[in-house]
Amino acid sequence: MDIIDSHTGGEPTRVILNGGPDLGSGPLARRAQTLAEEYEDFYLSVMLEPRGQPAMVGALLVEPVDPTCVTGVIYFDAGAVIGMCGHGTIGLAVTLFHLGRIGLGTHRIETPVGVVEVLLSDPNTVTVTNIESRRVHAGVSFDVPGLGHVTGDVAYGGNWFFILDPTPLPVAPNNIRALTDAAIAIRDTANAQGIGGEGGEPIDHVIFQDASPNPDMHSRNFVLCPDDAYDRSPCGTGSSARLACLIADGRLKFGEEITQESVIGSPYRLSCTPGPNGGVIPSITGQAFVMAEGRLIFDATDPFRNGIRT
């Protein structure tokens, strides 16, 4: 299995060029469901140690349905197959350029949640125009064991988010363990209480929003991903969901650009335009860098062939 690893703002992406399972044809959402239901051993073997690393997202290249797209892609981490990945799309675009499969300029990429556009302005800088994002519920409150009363918004940006703004805990690098534990407890409690999307979709990410000590930054965030690792980047789909909340609250105007940083300080430039269904069309600009080219080997006698599961 041939792969290329990159990172976007410190968050790793592993693009799988070949050797993945046959998911059939048809809509990418259906193929992603097949991957989730029938090939868990495959995607966990790629993401988990000893082959993978914490926070890594996999990007499996597949044939698109839409012929205007340069590729189709299905994203996953060690916790779940996910609908869309902002940092992964930035990393994918830089990887495709590295391979000579695309040039500078605008390209379309098909994901399970819809087609997104990428503008590659130089070999490392990408602007993603994401799918329409929206806030679903504002000011949802509930009690979390060990944490107390919390209030946040449910929003969609390609994945499902519970966004706490302001954060109940300081978003700082020396507080990552406490932030992680609190976010897991919030996600688990929200899902146990049926708090999520309009169709009953569960929360898969939690965001804590805080002020940044950097005057050039609009804000700083901490994002918990489905695999219980924190996002080293500011999270493209999470930033999309938050843009929808800022617009809904009148705290941001369409076309206004802000810069948000992650808990480790990596930035995204963000803006949005009105969506056709009352939401927002997010624009996310970040940088990615190719780190490695390699081939994964799956030895049948390897006791950790499918990853370390403890």
N, C-alpha and C positions, 0 to 999 in steps of 0.2 A: 504494500500500500504506500503510494508516494504522497508526501505531504510537504507543505510549506508553512512554517510558523512565522507569525508577525506579532507585533504588539501595537495597540492603539492607546496612547496615554498610559502605558504600563499594563494594560489588560490584554492577555494573550489570545490570539486566534490561530487555530490550526485548520488550514484549508486542505481537504482531502481530495486529491486530484483523481484518484482511481482506486479500485479495490473495495469499494463499498458494496452493500447488499443491493440486489435487484429489487427496487420498490415498485416496479411496473410503470405504467404511464398514467396520464390523466392529471387532474388538479393537484397542485403541490400540497394543498391542505390534506388531501387524502393520502398522498405518499408520506407526508410527515406523520400522520396517524399510524400508518403501517410501520414506519421506523420505530415509533414509540411503543407500539403494542407487540411487535414481532421480533425486533432486533435490539433489545435492550443490551444484551451481551456485547454487541458490536460497539455501540456508542459509548458504553461504559469502559470498554477495553481501551478505547482511544483517549478518553478523558482522565480516567483515574490513574494514580500512580501505580506502577512505576513508569509507564509511558507518558502519562499526562502530568498535569500539575494543578494546584488549586487555582480557581478562577478562570481556567482555560475554557474557551468556547470552540466547538467544532463547527466547521462549515463544509457540508457535504455537497459537492457540485453535482447537479442533476440537469437533465434536459428541460428547458423551459417549455411551457405550453404556448406562451406568447412569442411569436417569431421575431418580435422587435427587441427581445431581451438578449443580452450577450450570454447569459447563463441563468439557470435556476439554482437555488441554494436552499438547503434545509439546515437550520442551526440547532445546536443542542449543547448542554453542558452535562456535568456529572449528576445533575438532579433531574433533568427533564429535556424533552424535545420542546423547543420554544418557537413562537411564531415569527419573531423578527429579532434582529440584533443590530443595534446602531454601530457599536464599536467593531463588530464583526464585519459589517458591510464596508466600513472604512478600510479595515484590514484586507478584505477580499479585493476591493478595487486596487489597492496598492500591490497586492500579490498578482493580480491579473496583468497589471502593467509590467511588473517585474518579469513575468513569463512572456511578455510580448503579445499577449492575447487582446489587449486594448491599448489605445493611445490616450494622450491627454484629451480632455473634452468631456462631453456628457454621454452617459450610457445608462441603459435600463437593465435592472436585475429583478428577476421574479422570485418572490418569497411565498411561503404558505399564507401570509395575510394580505398579499397583493404585490403589485409592481412598485418598486422604488427607483428613483433616479440618483445617479452619482455623477458629480462633476469633479474630475481629476484635474486640478489646476497646476500641479507639479507632481513629481514622482511620489511625494509623500503626503500631500495635502488634498483632502477629499471633503466635498460637501454632499451630504445625503439629504435628499428631499424625501421625507418619510411618508407613510400612509396617513390618512386623516386620523387625528387624535382627538380625544374628548374627555371631559370630566363627566362622570356618571353620577356620583353622589358627593355632596359637599358637607363638611362638618359632621362626619360620622363619629360617634363617641361610644366607647365601651371600656370595661375594666379588664386589665391584663394582670394575671397572677404575678406577683413579685415586682410589678412596675406601677400599678395603679391605673388611674383614669387617663385615657389617651383620646385625642381627637385628630382626625385627618380626613383627607379626600380620597375617594376611589376614582382612578382615572386610567385610561387606556392609551397606550402609545405604540401598540404592536405586541405588548405584553400587559398584564394587569398589575397595577400598582396601588399600594396604600401609601399616601404621601403625608407626612407630618411636617407642617410648616407653620410655626416654628418647631424645632426639634425638642424633645424632652431631655436630651442629653447633648453635651457639647460635641460637635463634629470636629475631631482633632485626631491626628495620627496616633497619639498616645492613648486614645480611648477606643481603639478599634474592637477590642475584645468585648467591652461592655456594650458598644453599639451593636455588635453582631448578636449577642445574646438577647438584647432587648428587641431587635428586629425579628428574630426567630419567634420570640414569644408573641409579638404583635401579629405576625402572619398566621401563626398557628391558632391564636384566639379568634382572629377575624374569620378564618376559614371554618372553624368549629361553629361559629355563630351565623354562618351563611352570608357573610359580608363579602360582596364581590361584584361582578358584572351583572348587566341586566338579564342575561340568560343563565345566571347562576355560576358563571365562570369564577374559579377561585383566585385569590390573590397569589401571585407567584413572586413578586418583588415588593420590598418595603424601602421607602426613601425617607431619610431625615434631612431636612433643609435647615441651614444655619447661615449666619453671616460669615464672611471671609475676612481674615485679617489683612488681606491684600486689597488695597484701595482700587486696583484695576479690575477686581472681580465683583460681579453682581452678587454672588452667593457661593456657598460651598455645600456639597452634599455627601451623604453616605448612602450607598445602595446595597441592599442585600439581594443576592441572586438565588435562584432555585436550589443551587447546590450548597447553600449556606456559606458561600464565600462572598466577600465584599468586592464590589466593582472598583478596580483601580482607576478606570476612566470615570467621567461624570455620567455614563450610561446614556446612550443615544435614545433608546425607547423611553427610558425614565425621564430624560430631559424633554422629550416630546409630550409626555403626559403632563409634566409640570407646566409647560408652555400653555397647554389647554386650561389649566387651573389659573394661571396668572392672567390670561385673557378674560376668563369668566369672572374673575374678581376685579377687573379693571386696573390691575397692577402693571400691565404691559399693553402697549399698543401694537396693532398689526404693523409689521415692517420694522419695528424697533429691535435693534440687536443688543443682546447682552452676552457677557462671558461668564460661564459658570465653571468652577473647578471641582475636582473630586477631592476626597479626603486626603489623598497624597499630593494634591496640587496640580494635576494635569487638567488642561482647559479644553472646553468646547465653546465655540461661538454659536449662538442660538438666535433664531428669529422665526416668525411664522406669518402665514397669510390665511385669509378666511377659507374654510373648507366648504365644499358644496352641501354638506349635510349638517351644518351648524357647528362643526368642530374647527380644528385648525390644521393647516398643512405645515409641519415643522421643517426647518432647515437647520442642519447640524454640521458644523465644520470642525474637523479635527485632523490629526496627523497619525500615520502609522508607519512602521519600519519593519522590513523583512529581517528576520533573525536567523533563520535556518532553512535549509532544504534537506529532506531526508526520506528514508524508507522505513516504515514500520514492519517488523517481522513478528509473526505469530507462531511460535513454536508449540506444537501440540503437546510436548512434554513439559512445558513451562507451567508450574503450579499457579503463577499469577498472570497467565495468558489473558484473562478477562478482567484484570485489574485487581487491586487490593480492596476488598469489600468491607473491611472492619471499620 
